[in-house]
Amino acid sequence: MSRDAVLVLGASRYYAGSIRQIAEMGLRVVVTDGNPNAYAADAGHAFHAVDITDAQATLRLAEQEGVRAVVALNDYGVPTAAAVAEALGLRGIGPEAARRATDKLLMRRAWEKAGAPQPRFVLVPGDGPIPDDLAERLGSGPLIVKPAESRGGASRGVLAVDRPEDLPAAVEYARGFYADRRVLVERRAEGTEHSMELIGSNGEARVLCIGDKRKTPLPHRVDTDVIYPTALTGELRRAAEQAAIQGALSLGLRTFAAHVELCMTEDGPRLFELGARFGGGHTASHILPQVTGRKYLQDHVRLLLEDGPLPPLPREERGCVYRFLTPPPGRLAAVRGLERVLDAPGVLDAGLFLKAGDAVPLVRTGPDRAGFIVTAGKDRNEALERADRAQELLDFQYTEE
């Protein structure tokens, strides 16, 4: 492949592997991030300190660099990537699809129109009151409250509610995370929760892998583990894949990667949300290659550069665990053992976000987590055993306060 230039939006610690994987293709990789000292600033061939949400500045840079594809690595970059690609006549998802993929209300309305399976929902306007007919429209039972803003993810502002009298406080909690204060209230879907990685082009999409989620205790809903491959089999797995594909295509996505989250209930799958990019963090760079044996991020970039068939589905699935560290709240005196974790069998990567003297918060959102461990195995059980053993090597020591 020639030295075509590819613009990658985002250069945090999590995205270094993805940037390097694109550079392996022989492409010239231009990277932007609003942080001039971004961790992965040197992972590509050129770096510019440009905010990934600034579409006009990004467009000027893309024209200057002569880029032929734009890759968003998180939701904040999705609208910018779509706008720049549209302005330059490049392949991508399209601006309207980007709006639907970053606004939960528009997303749910598109799914509603397409008949895609999802929980019943009600919008609470920005600073308006909770609708009087909410209970009538949603029925009795537990609820989930979340911001309508779909950028950032990581369970920001998400809260489970069991009692009607707790709903107003949950709505105010959800309003506190974004400038957009609209809130969705949904019937809580009960069942197993899953994340799925898709690739698509020209009205066709394929599910590449499915992970099974573990969560923090209610009322918060933060991932503690994503375990691959899924335990779903047969009709249940096919139903989940069909729902994810319907969810992606009904948003009008064109050439895309997508990360879909859903719940498998007794009545079938229920779509939660979709990101018009591969899953965050290590999903594209480490997890997809480990589980499937193929670097699908590179396939996605090829589709952005030139029209062609979708890549083949994986022939087999290997084990992988994305473990997020959630030690008890307190103030740290020391954290020891990370070097041993990195050297442990099957560990693909690990990192800590806290150091001695830092306060360990109660985990309410993804950014509250203390770190991560990514492990590989021949199957899910071996990957889980390796994650457990690696985590045991960490020693979080607390001060007495």
CORZI-V864582 format. One record per residue. N is the residue number from 0. D_LAST is the distance of its C-alpha to the last C-alpha in Angstrom with 1 decimal. Layout:
n=N d_last=D_LAST
n=N d_last=D_LAST
This chain:
n=0 d_last=59.2
n=1 d_last=59.8
n=2 d_last=57.3
n=3 d_last=56.6
n=4 d_last=53.6
n=5 d_last=50.8
n=6 d_last=48.1
n=7 d_last=44.6
n=8 d_last=42.1
n=9 d_last=38.5
n=10 d_last=37.1
n=11 d_last=33.5
n=12 d_last=32.0
n=13 d_last=33.1
n=14 d_last=36.7
n=15 d_last=37.6
n=16 d_last=39.2
n=17 d_last=41.3
n=18 d_last=42.6
n=19 d_last=43.6
n=20 d_last=45.3
n=21 d_last=47.4
n=22 d_last=48.3
n=23 d_last=49.6
n=24 d_last=52.3
n=25 d_last=54.0
n=26 d_last=53.1
n=27 d_last=52.0
n=28 d_last=48.5
n=29 d_last=47.4
n=30 d_last=43.7
n=31 d_last=42.1
n=32 d_last=38.6
n=33 d_last=37.4
n=34 d_last=34.9
n=35 d_last=37.1
n=36 d_last=34.6
n=37 d_last=34.4
n=38 d_last=33.5
n=39 d_last=36.9
n=40 d_last=39.0
n=41 d_last=41.1
n=42 d_last=41.5
n=43 d_last=44.8
n=44 d_last=47.7
n=45 d_last=47.0
n=46 d_last=43.9
n=47 d_last=43.9
n=48 d_last=41.0
n=49 d_last=42.2
n=50 d_last=40.1
n=51 d_last=41.0
n=52 d_last=41.3
n=53 d_last=44.0
n=54 d_last=47.2
n=55 d_last=49.6
n=56 d_last=48.0
n=57 d_last=47.7
n=58 d_last=51.4
n=59 d_last=52.5
n=60 d_last=50.6
n=61 d_last=52.1
n=62 d_last=55.6
n=63 d_last=55.1
n=64 d_last=53.9
n=65 d_last=56.6
n=66 d_last=54.2
n=67 d_last=55.7
n=68 d_last=52.7
n=69 d_last=49.3
n=70 d_last=46.4
n=71 d_last=43.3
n=72 d_last=40.2
n=73 d_last=38.2
n=74 d_last=39.0
n=75 d_last=38.7
n=76 d_last=41.5
n=77 d_last=43.8
n=78 d_last=45.6
n=79 d_last=46.0
n=80 d_last=47.5
n=81 d_last=49.8
n=82 d_last=51.0
n=83 d_last=51.7
n=84 d_last=53.5
n=85 d_last=55.6
n=86 d_last=56.5
n=87 d_last=57.6
n=88 d_last=59.3
n=89 d_last=57.0
n=90 d_last=56.0
n=91 d_last=52.8
n=92 d_last=51.7
n=93 d_last=53.1
n=94 d_last=51.5
n=95 d_last=52.1
n=96 d_last=50.6
n=97 d_last=47.6
n=98 d_last=47.1
n=99 d_last=47.3
n=100 d_last=44.8
n=101 d_last=42.2
n=102 d_last=42.7
n=103 d_last=41.9
n=104 d_last=44.4
n=105 d_last=47.2
n=106 d_last=46.3
n=107 d_last=46.5
n=108 d_last=49.7
n=109 d_last=51.3
n=110 d_last=50.3
n=111 d_last=51.6
n=112 d_last=54.9
n=113 d_last=55.2
n=114 d_last=54.4
n=115 d_last=51.4
n=116 d_last=49.2
n=117 d_last=46.0
n=118 d_last=44.1
n=119 d_last=45.5
n=120 d_last=43.8
n=121 d_last=44.0
n=122 d_last=43.2
n=123 d_last=41.2
n=124 d_last=42.5
n=125 d_last=40.3
n=126 d_last=39.7
n=127 d_last=42.1
n=128 d_last=41.5
n=129 d_last=41.1
n=130 d_last=44.7
n=131 d_last=46.2
n=132 d_last=47.7
n=133 d_last=44.6
n=134 d_last=44.6
n=135 d_last=48.3
n=136 d_last=48.1
n=137 d_last=45.1
n=138 d_last=45.8
n=139 d_last=43.4
n=140 d_last=40.5
n=141 d_last=37.1
n=142 d_last=36.8
n=143 d_last=35.0
n=144 d_last=34.3
n=145 d_last=34.2
n=146 d_last=35.2
n=147 d_last=38.8
n=148 d_last=38.0
n=149 d_last=38.1
n=150 d_last=36.9
n=151 d_last=33.5
n=152 d_last=33.1
n=153 d_last=30.0
n=154 d_last=29.7
n=155 d_last=28.8
n=156 d_last=29.2
n=157 d_last=30.3
n=158 d_last=29.4
n=159 d_last=31.0
n=160 d_last=32.3
n=161 d_last=33.7
n=162 d_last=34.6
n=163 d_last=36.8
n=164 d_last=34.8
n=165 d_last=31.8
n=166 d_last=34.1
n=167 d_last=34.0
n=168 d_last=30.2
n=169 d_last=30.5
n=170 d_last=33.3
n=171 d_last=31.3
n=172 d_last=28.4
n=173 d_last=31.1
n=174 d_last=32.6
n=175 d_last=29.5
n=176 d_last=29.8
n=177 d_last=33.3
n=178 d_last=35.8
n=179 d_last=38.1
n=180 d_last=36.9
n=181 d_last=39.2
n=182 d_last=37.7
n=183 d_last=39.2
n=184 d_last=38.8
n=185 d_last=40.1
n=186 d_last=40.8
n=187 d_last=38.3
n=188 d_last=40.0
n=189 d_last=39.2
n=190 d_last=39.7
n=191 d_last=38.8
n=192 d_last=37.6
n=193 d_last=39.1
n=194 d_last=39.3
n=195 d_last=42.6
n=196 d_last=44.0
n=197 d_last=47.5
n=198 d_last=50.1
n=199 d_last=53.1
n=200 d_last=56.1
n=201 d_last=59.3
n=202 d_last=58.4
n=203 d_last=57.3
n=204 d_last=53.8
n=205 d_last=52.5
n=206 d_last=49.3
n=207 d_last=48.1
n=208 d_last=45.2
n=209 d_last=43.0
n=210 d_last=39.4
n=211 d_last=37.7
n=212 d_last=34.3
n=213 d_last=31.2
n=214 d_last=28.8
n=215 d_last=25.3
n=216 d_last=25.4
n=217 d_last=26.9
n=218 d_last=26.8
n=219 d_last=26.0
n=220 d_last=28.5
n=221 d_last=27.2
n=222 d_last=28.8
n=223 d_last=27.0
n=224 d_last=30.3
n=225 d_last=33.9
n=226 d_last=36.2
n=227 d_last=39.7
n=228 d_last=42.5
n=229 d_last=42.4
n=230 d_last=43.2
n=231 d_last=45.6
n=232 d_last=49.2
n=233 d_last=52.7
n=234 d_last=53.2
n=235 d_last=49.5
n=236 d_last=49.0
n=237 d_last=52.2
n=238 d_last=51.2
n=239 d_last=47.8
n=240 d_last=49.6
n=241 d_last=52.3
n=242 d_last=49.8
n=243 d_last=47.9
n=244 d_last=51.2
n=245 d_last=52.4
n=246 d_last=49.2
n=247 d_last=49.6
n=248 d_last=53.3
n=249 d_last=53.3
n=250 d_last=51.1
n=251 d_last=54.0
n=252 d_last=52.2
n=253 d_last=54.8
n=254 d_last=53.8
n=255 d_last=50.2
n=256 d_last=47.3
n=257 d_last=45.1
n=258 d_last=41.9
n=259 d_last=42.3
n=260 d_last=39.8
n=261 d_last=41.2
n=262 d_last=40.8
n=263 d_last=43.4
n=264 d_last=44.0
n=265 d_last=46.6
n=266 d_last=48.9
n=267 d_last=48.5
n=268 d_last=46.4
n=269 d_last=44.7
n=270 d_last=43.9
n=271 d_last=40.5
n=272 d_last=40.8
n=273 d_last=42.4
n=274 d_last=41.5
n=275 d_last=44.6
n=276 d_last=43.3
n=277 d_last=42.0
n=278 d_last=38.6
n=279 d_last=35.7
n=280 d_last=33.9
n=281 d_last=35.6
n=282 d_last=38.1
n=283 d_last=41.2
n=284 d_last=40.6
n=285 d_last=39.3
n=286 d_last=39.5
n=287 d_last=43.0
n=288 d_last=44.6
n=289 d_last=42.9
n=290 d_last=43.8
n=291 d_last=47.3
n=292 d_last=48.4
n=293 d_last=49.3
n=294 d_last=47.8
n=295 d_last=48.4
n=296 d_last=46.8
n=297 d_last=49.8
n=298 d_last=52.1
n=299 d_last=50.6
n=300 d_last=51.3
n=301 d_last=54.8
n=302 d_last=55.4
n=303 d_last=54.3
n=304 d_last=56.7
n=305 d_last=59.7
n=306 d_last=60.9
n=307 d_last=61.2
n=308 d_last=60.4
n=309 d_last=57.0
n=310 d_last=55.7
n=311 d_last=56.2
n=312 d_last=53.7
n=313 d_last=52.0
n=314 d_last=54.0
n=315 d_last=51.1
n=316 d_last=47.3
n=317 d_last=44.8
n=318 d_last=41.2
n=319 d_last=38.1
n=320 d_last=34.5
n=321 d_last=32.3
n=322 d_last=28.8
n=323 d_last=25.9
n=324 d_last=22.4
n=325 d_last=19.9
n=326 d_last=16.8
n=327 d_last=14.2
n=328 d_last=11.9
n=329 d_last=8.5
n=330 d_last=8.0
n=331 d_last=10.5
n=332 d_last=10.9
n=333 d_last=14.5
n=334 d_last=17.2
n=335 d_last=20.2
n=336 d_last=23.6
n=337 d_last=25.1
n=338 d_last=28.1
n=339 d_last=28.8
n=340 d_last=28.6
n=341 d_last=31.1
n=342 d_last=33.4
n=343 d_last=33.2
n=344 d_last=36.5
n=345 d_last=37.2
n=346 d_last=34.3
n=347 d_last=35.8
n=348 d_last=32.8
n=349 d_last=29.0
n=350 d_last=26.4
n=351 d_last=22.7
n=352 d_last=21.6
n=353 d_last=18.0
n=354 d_last=17.0
n=355 d_last=14.3
n=356 d_last=11.9
n=357 d_last=13.0
n=358 d_last=11.3
n=359 d_last=13.1
n=360 d_last=14.7
n=361 d_last=16.4
n=362 d_last=19.8
n=363 d_last=22.3
n=364 d_last=24.6
n=365 d_last=25.8
n=366 d_last=24.0
n=367 d_last=20.6
n=368 d_last=21.4
n=369 d_last=19.9
n=370 d_last=23.3
n=371 d_last=26.5
n=372 d_last=28.8
n=373 d_last=32.6
n=374 d_last=34.6
n=375 d_last=38.4
n=376 d_last=40.5
n=377 d_last=44.1
n=378 d_last=43.0
n=379 d_last=40.0
n=380 d_last=39.1
n=381 d_last=39.1
n=382 d_last=37.0
n=383 d_last=34.5
n=384 d_last=34.3
n=385 d_last=33.8
n=386 d_last=30.9
n=387 d_last=29.2
n=388 d_last=29.8
n=389 d_last=28.7
n=390 d_last=25.4
n=391 d_last=24.8
n=392 d_last=25.0
n=393 d_last=21.8
n=394 d_last=18.6
n=395 d_last=15.4
n=396 d_last=12.6
n=397 d_last=8.9
n=398 d_last=6.1
n=399 d_last=3.8
n=400 d_last=0.0
